[in-house]
Every structure is written in C-alpha cells, then in structure tokens.
Amino acid sequence: MTSEEFRYWLAEIHWTLPQLAEILECDISYVEALDRGDIEAPPLLAAWLRTLGKVHDELEAPIAYRRKKWKPK
C-alpha cells in the first residue's frame, strides 16, 4: 500500500492519523511514517483499511438523520 493509497482509505473512513494510532494502540510516529511513505503498510493493515474503506464507500450514512436537531422539552 502506497502512502497515497493509505491517505485515500483513511479519508474514505473519515479517520485522522491520531484516531488511527489510537485504534491500533500504536505511537503516532508509526502512522505518520505510513502517511509519509517512510514505511509501507503491512499486508494485514493494508487489507483491513481497504476493507473498511470499501464498506464506507459502498454504504452511505442513513439519510433520515440529515439536518436532524434535538430540542429539549
């Protein structure tokens, strides 16, 4: 997985680098290195991000909640 593809799938999932580091329970320096292309994503991580990204891409958020507001009684 190239750094460009890594950034693409993170954007599809709507995750930031700090969020991914928290989810993976790794140091932010690791995901920053992936983002810069200093290291390539291991196959398992690449497959996981691609799968999550494809699901997010194919399944839109439910439209029933668009512009929904909560009004306290």
C-alpha positions in Angstrom: 0.0 0.0 0.0 1.5 3.3 -1.1 1.2 6.4 1.1 -1.2 7.8 -1.4 -3.5 4.8 -1.1 -3.1 4.9 2.7 -4.3 8.5 2.8 -7.1 7.7 0.3 -8.6 4.9 2.5 -8.2 7.0 5.7 -10.2 9.8 4.0 -12.8 7.3 2.9 -13.2 6.1 6.5 -13.0 9.7 7.9 -10.2 8.9 10.2 -7.3 11.1 11.2 -3.8 9.9 11.9 -4.3 10.3 15.7 -7.5 8.4 15.5 -5.8 5.5 13.7 -3.0 5.5 16.1 -5.5 5.3 19.0 -7.4 2.5 17.3 -4.2 0.5 16.6 -2.9 1.3 20.0 0.4 2.4 18.5 2.5 5.5 18.6 1.5 8.4 16.3 5.0 8.3 14.8 4.2 4.9 13.3 1.1 6.1 11.4 2.9 9.3 10.5 5.6 7.2 8.9 3.0 5.3 6.9 1.4 8.6 5.8 4.8 10.0 4.6 5.7 6.7 2.9 8.7 6.1 5.0 7.4 2.6 5.6 4.8 0.5 3.7 1.7 -0.7 5.5 2.0 -4.4 6.4 -0.4 -6.6 4.4 -2.8 -7.2 7.2 -3.2 -3.5 8.0 -3.5 -2.7 4.3 -6.2 -5.3 3.8 -8.1 -4.1 6.9 -8.0 -0.4 5.8 -9.1 -1.3 2.2 -12.0 -3.4 3.5 -13.2 -0.7 5.9 -12.8 1.9 3.2 -14.8 -0.1 0.7 -17.6 -0.6 3.2 -17.7 3.1 4.0 -17.6 3.9 0.3 -20.5 1.5 -0.6 -22.8 2.1 2.3 -23.9 5.7 2.7 -24.9 7.0 6.1 -28.7 6.8 6.6 -30.3 9.9 5.1 -33.0 10.0 7.8 -30.6 11.8 10.2 -29.5 14.6 7.8 -30.1 18.1 9.4 -31.7 16.4 12.4 -31.7 18.6 15.5 -32.6 17.8 19.1 -34.8 20.2 21.0 -35.0 19.7 24.8 -38.6 19.7 26.2 
